[in-house]
Amino acid sequence: MASSSCALPEYTLSKLLKSPSFSQKHLKAIHSRIIKLGLSNSTILVTSLINSCVKSNLLADAHQTFDELPHRDLVAWTSMITGHAHLSFHQKSLSFFRRMIGSDVALDAFSFSNALVTCSGIKGLNLGREIHAQAIKRPFDRVVCNGLIGFYINCHCVAYAERVFELVPVEEFYLE
C-alpha cells in the first residue's frame, strides 16, 4: 500500500502538469508539493515541471528547476532547447544545445531537429550546416531530415532542401 500511495502523487502531479498552461503561482505550488513529497529527484516529474514552465513562458523558473535537477537526461535538455526555440529565444536555445553537447548525454534526432529550428530562427546557415554534418554521422532519421529540409527552406537554400529530400528513401514516406 505504501508504494501505491507514493506513486499516486507522482502520477497525479505528472498528469496535472500536462495541462495547457499554469500561472506562476500554480506552478510554484506544484513545485513545492513535489519537494514536500520528496519527489524532487524524479527526473520525469521534474522534467514535466520544466516543460510546463517553458510552455507558460516562465523561463526563469524553468532555468532554476533545470539547474537544480540532479540528473539532466535527454528529455530535460531537449525540453529546454525546444521550449526556447519555439518561444523565439534562439540564442538561449543554442546555449542549451551547446551545453548538452558538452554534457555526457547523447543527442537524439529531436535534439538535432530542434537545434535546426533554432538555426532557422536566426538564419544561422553555417551553424545549421555544422549540425547537419554532425547529424549525418548518425543512422538515417526522418525527423532529422524533416528538420534539415525545413532549415534549408527557411534559410532560402532550396537546392540543399531538395538534395536532402532526394536522400530520403521512398519507403520512409509510407511508414506508420
N, C-alpha and C positions, 0 to 999 in steps of 0.2 A: 504494500500500500504506500510505503514511503516513496518508492521510486515513481509511482504514478502521480503523487502529489507534487513531486519535484518537476516532473515532466510537464504537468498541466500548465503551470505558469509560463514555462519556456514556450510551449506550443501556443498558448493563448497570446502571449506577447508577440510571437513571430507573426501570427495571423493578424493581430491588431496593427502591427507595423506595415502591413501590406495595404492598408487603407490609403486612398489617394493623396491626402496631404494633412498635415497637422500644424497647429500653431506651435510656436517655440515653447510655450507653457506646457502643452500636452507632451511634446517630445522630451522635455526636461523631466516631467513627471514619470514617463515611461523609463527613461534612463535611470532615475532614482530608484524605481521599482526593481529594475534589473540588478542594480548594485545591492539593494537590500535583500534580494532573494539569493544573492551570491552567484549570479549568473553572468557576471562581467567577463568571465573567461570563455564564455560560449562565443566562439568566433562567428558562428552562423547568426546567432541572435544579435550580436553587436554589429555585424555587417548589415543586417536588416535595419538596425537603427541608423547606421551611416547612410544607407540608401534613402531612408525616409527624410533625414536631414537634408541631403543633397536635393531630393525632389521637392522639398519645401523651401528651397533656396536659403537654408540655414547653414551656410558653408563654414562659418566659424565653429559651430557645434560639430559639424561633420569632421572638420580637421582635428578638433580636440579629441573627439571619440576615436578617430583613426589613430592619432598619435598615442593614445592610451592603450590601444589594443595590444595585448601581449604577443600575439602571433598574427602577423598580417599575411593572410593567404591570398591566392589568386583572385578570389571574388572581392575581397576588400580593396585590393589595389585597383581592379578593373572598375569597381563602383566609383572610386574617386576619379579615375581617368574619364570614364563615360559621363558621369554627372557634370563634371566641369566642362567637358566638350559640348554637351547638349545645352548648357547654360551660356555658351559662348565665352567661357573663361579659358581660352585656348592655351595661353602661356602657363597657367596653373596646371592644366591637364597635361601638358608636355612635361612640366616639372615632375608630376607624379609618375608619368611614364618613364622618365629618366631614372627616378629613384627606384622604380620597380626593376628596371634593368640591372641596377646596382645591388639589388637585394638577392636573396637566394631563391626567389620564386620564379619558376619557369613561365614564360609568356605563352599565351594560347592565341587562337585565332581572333577571339574577341578583343584581346589586348591590342593586337596589331590593327584590327579593323577600327577600333575607337581612336587609336593614335592617328590613323589616317583621316578620320573625321576632324580631328584637331588640326592636322596639317591642311586640310581643305579650308578650314575656317580662317587660317592665317595666310592662305595661299603659299604655304611653305613647300614649294616644289622640291628643293634639294633635300630637305629633311624627309619628305614623303618618299623620295627615291631611296634614301638610306633605309627607311623602314621596309620598303619594297624589297631591297637587297637582302635584308635580314629574314623577311617573311618567306622568300622563295627557297631559303635553305632548309625549310621545313617541308613535310609532306603536303601535297596539294590540299587546299581547303577552299571551298566555295565562299565561305564567309570572308576570307581574306581577299579572294578575287573580286567579290562584290564591293568590298571596301576600296580596293585598288581602282576599280572601274569608276566608282563614284568620285574618288580623289582626283583621278586624272581628268575627268569631265569638269569637276569644279575648278580645276587649275587650268582649264582651257587647253588641255593636251589630249584632244580627241583621238589622235593617232595612237597614243600609248594605251588609251582605254580600249580601243579596238584590238590592239595586239593582245592585251590581257584577255579580252573576251574570246579571241580566237584560240587561246590556250585552254579554255575550259572544255573538258571532254563533253561531248553531246549527252552521254548518259547522266552526267551530273544535273542536267536540267530536268530529268524525269524522276529523280529520287523523291521519296516521301509519298 
